Amino acid sequence: MAAARLRNRLTHPKPGALVIELEEVRRALTAIIELLNVMCLSLYRKKLPTHGRGLSSKRSF
């Protein structure tokens, strides 16, 4: 539910500054990773290769 609210705030912004908390971003990205893992498990019978890494990336931005 929180991810849906975040999506709505991003796609239908109201006038003024949009404030997005780090925890909201963390929860949304974690939900996406979990969804991709469930899809991989159901389609390929293997977990998403990067699932164990979670939000820790090897890339430097």
C-alpha positions in Angstrom: 0.0 0.0 0.0 2.9 2.4 0.8 4.4 1.7 -2.6 1.1 2.6 -4.3 1.0 5.9 -2.4 4.5 6.6 -3.4 3.8 5.9 -7.0 0.7 8.2 -6.9 2.8 11.0 -5.4 5.4 10.6 -8.1 3.0 10.3 -11.1 0.4 12.9 -9.9 2.4 15.5 -8.0 0.7 18.4 -6.3 2.1 21.9 -6.5 5.0 22.4 -4.1 8.0 20.4 -3.1 7.7 16.6 -3.3 9.4 15.0 -0.2 10.3 11.4 -0.5 11.8 9.7 2.6 14.7 7.3 2.2 12.7 4.6 4.0 9.9 4.9 1.4 12.4 4.3 -1.4 14.0 1.4 0.4 10.6 -0.3 0.9 9.6 0.2 -2.7 12.8 -1.1 -4.1 12.8 -4.1 -1.8 9.2 -4.9 -2.9 10.3 -4.8 -6.5 13.2 -7.1 -5.9 11.0 -9.5 -4.0 8.4 -9.5 -6.8 11.2 -10.2 -9.4 12.4 -13.1 -7.2 8.9 -14.6 -7.0 8.5 -14.3 -10.8 11.9 -16.0 -11.4 11.0 -18.8 -9.0 7.7 -19.5 -10.7 9.1 -19.2 -14.2 12.5 -20.7 -14.0 12.4 -22.6 -10.7 15.5 -20.6 -9.7 15.8 -17.5 -7.5 16.8 -14.2 -8.9 20.6 -14.3 -9.1 21.0 -10.9 -7.4 18.2 -11.5 -4.8 20.6 -12.2 -2.0 22.4 -8.9 -2.5 19.2 -7.0 -1.7 19.8 -3.2 -2.0 23.6 -3.5 -1.8 24.9 -2.9 -5.3 28.4 -3.7 -6.6 28.2 -0.6 -8.7 29.5 2.8 -7.6 27.2 5.6 -8.6 
